[in-house]
């Protein structure tokens, strides 16, 4: 368990002067967060993970401001969702903002490869899934950085060299149209997806290439508890395939399909907030799929201190809570789940892939999924 240290040093340390603006920020308001540039309270100390964490965050913040590093650019598939997280970061660290760039698949790989090859860097961090980062670690795309706040992170959420670390994960479940299905009629578990009455009522992103649908099926197959025939039986349910997950969600919201069984919780929360007639089932028994988003510091990043600051903050209790608030699963021991959902350590997770074996496992599963759904 990651233990958070109680601060005894606060009374002895003066307020830090904000180098960016020349003025000190105010203390915490009723909402909780105050600037690292202001006088910290015991509540701030706890929110940031204790004395050692605060000292490291302060050092990185001062270095970033002194170097004029005012922006962190992050590439990855969840960057649209994570805007509220980055707003909390900017409140805590005035003068530094985060530019999250939604990027997946071949576009992500080509963009990062091009920047590394040319030396003309724009991106500072990547925050992406296992299949996106695994081949880039041995290729030397990332600078090794082990955040002090990530002490105690589970071995399943970092690589063996401590180069990439996952602060949060996308949780997948079943999106359903509430006009088509009541809560009682909606599938509650994996076996329910095989109900003959649901045949022809499914939508998904195309599962025969990397994406949320394939990732869920690959982990389900690797886990093995549903049996060798499950993929074939599910594939026979006649899926409507879309080019991406958002379009599949639109199919459900508009009644063109009744169920999207590989849908991110964060997407559902956004759809629901926008008034879509949708419900969500998180299959907490019989196997749960969450997809860690690994953080990698790009070698040659234009804003390395600011990027390290963001990485370090994301593993603090405050950063973990910010991820939970938008429907992502925080991965530090003791961190809460999203509101209304169990913590990560309480989930019956599908067996994880060893990160170093992801490519081989994924290619094998891609063949099996292709045969079942092709």
Order of alpha helices (4+ residues) and beta strands (2+ residues): alpha-alpha-beta-alpha-beta-alpha-beta-alpha-beta-beta-beta-alpha-alpha-beta-alpha-beta-alpha-beta-beta-alpha-alpha-beta-alpha
